[in-house]
Amino acid sequence: MTRPALVLTVGAEGEAISLEKDRLRLDASAPVPPGSRVEGTVAGTIAIRGKVIGAARAATPGRYVVTIKLADVTRGEREQLTALFGAGG
């Protein structure tokens, strides 16, 4: 499965890794500190908004795993995200 591309307004870009309930894990090009409010898009059209609840360096140099707790996401946006990752998240 190809991971959906993402772009955050804080300047990071990369791929969405997984969705579990209201938590979206990202492989990002820049660190984003926990507690930061972020906005962006997944797959070019799905708007995401939330708060960073976790950030760590990835195994690949220059990459970061960022976990966002989604907030203020519409039902339609959540359904689109769920469809990207399948029913199991």
PEGIPE-V329364 format. One record per run of one state. SS is the DSSP state (A for helix, B for strand, O for the rest). FROM is the first residue (numbers start at 1). LEN is the number of residues. If there is no record, write none. Layout:
[[SS/FROM/LEN] [SS/FROM/LEN]]
This chain:
[[O/1/4] [B/5/4] [O/9/4] [B/13/8] [O/21/2] [B/23/6] [O/29/8] [B/37/6] [O/43/3] [B/46/12] [O/58/6] [B/64/7] [O/71/4] [A/75/11] [O/86/4]]
